[in-house]
Amino acid sequence: MNDFYKQPKILQWIEAILLVLFGFLPALAIIENGYSNPIYYLLFIIYVPVGQFAFTPIFKLIGVYKYYSPMLLGYMANDHQIDLHRGGGFSPPLVLSPAE
C-alpha cells in the first residue's frame, strides 16, 4: 500500500482536499483562456493525467476507487458489476457482469 494511506486519516483528508483544489485550478485556467484562444484547449492533453493524479486520493477515500493490487483498480463496484482497470489510467476498462 502507498505510504499516503499509512498516514492518520485526518492528514489524508487534508492532503486529498488540497490536491482536489489544486487539481481544479489548471482546468479552470484552460477553460477561461480557451474562450479567447481555443488553442488552449489542447492543454487538456497534458491536464488529464495531472487531474487524474490529483483526484485519485479523494476518490480512494470516498470509496469510488478500490485497489485490489498495485496494478488493478476497481471503479464504482456494486452488487451487479465492477469496472476493472489494468495498469494506468489510460488502459481500457474490463467490465465484468454476472451471467443472465
matplotlib code that plots the C-alpha trace (Angstrom):
import matplotlib.pyplot as plt

x = [0.0, 1.1, 2.7, 0.0, -2.6, -0.5, -0.8, -3.5, -7.0, -7.3, -4.0, -5.1, -8.3, -6.5, -4.0, -6.7, -8.8, -5.8, -5.0, -8.6, -8.4, -5.1, -6.4, -9.3, -7.1, -5.4, -8.7, -10.3, -7.3, -7.5, -11.3, -11.0, -8.2, -9.9, -12.7, -10.4, -7.9, -9.2, -5.6, -5.5, -7.9, -5.0, -3.6, -6.2, -4.0, -1.5, -4.1, -5.9, -3.0, -2.3, -6.0, -6.2, -3.2, -4.8, -8.3, -7.2, -6.7, -10.1, -11.8, -10.0, -11.0, -14.7, -14.8, -15.1, -11.8, -10.8, -7.3, -7.2, -3.4, -1.0, -1.9, -5.6, -8.1, -11.8, -14.1, -17.7, -18.1, -21.6, -23.5, -24.0, -20.8, -17.3, -15.2, -11.6, -8.8, -5.5, -2.3, -2.5, -5.5, -5.3, -5.9, -9.3, -11.7, -12.7, -16.3, -17.4, -21.1, -22.9, -24.4, -28.0]
y = [0.0, 3.5, 5.4, 8.1, 5.7, 4.8, 8.4, 9.4, 9.7, 13.5, 14.1, 12.0, 14.1, 17.4, 16.4, 14.9, 18.1, 20.3, 18.1, 18.4, 22.2, 22.4, 19.9, 22.2, 25.3, 24.2, 23.1, 26.5, 28.3, 26.2, 26.8, 30.6, 31.1, 28.8, 31.3, 33.9, 31.5, 27.9, 26.6, 26.5, 23.5, 21.4, 21.7, 19.2, 16.5, 17.4, 18.2, 14.8, 12.8, 15.6, 15.8, 12.0, 12.1, 15.0, 13.3, 9.8, 10.2, 11.7, 9.1, 6.4, 7.9, 8.3, 4.7, 5.4, 3.7, 0.4, -1.0, -4.8, -4.8, -2.0, -2.6, -3.4, -0.7, -1.3, 1.6, 2.0, -1.5, -2.7, -6.0, -6.3, -5.2, -3.9, -2.0, -3.2, -1.0, -2.5, -0.6, 3.2, 5.4, 5.1, 1.4, 0.4, -1.0, -4.6, -4.7, -8.0, -8.6, -11.6, -14.1, -13.6]
z = [0.0, -0.8, 2.2, 1.7, 3.1, 6.2, 7.5, 10.0, 8.4, 9.1, 7.3, 4.4, 4.1, 4.3, 1.6, -0.6, -0.4, -1.2, -4.2, -5.4, -5.1, -6.9, -9.5, -10.4, -10.9, -14.2, -15.6, -14.8, -16.3, -19.5, -19.8, -19.1, -21.6, -24.1, -24.6, -26.1, -27.7, -28.5, -28.8, -25.0, -25.1, -26.4, -22.9, -21.7, -23.2, -20.5, -17.9, -17.9, -16.3, -13.9, -12.9, -12.6, -10.2, -8.2, -7.8, -7.0, -3.2, -2.7, -4.9, -2.8, 0.5, -0.5, -1.9, -5.7, -6.3, -4.7, -5.3, -5.4, -6.1, -7.2, -10.8, -10.6, -9.9, -9.4, -10.2, -8.9, -7.7, -6.8, -6.4, -10.2, -11.8, -11.3, -13.8, -13.6, -14.9, -15.7, -15.1, -15.6, -16.2, -20.0, -20.0, -21.4, -18.7, -18.5, -17.3, -15.7, -15.3, -13.9, -16.4, -17.1]

ax = plt.figure().add_subplot(projection="3d")
ax.plot(x, y, z, "-o")
ax.set_aspect("equal")
plt.show()
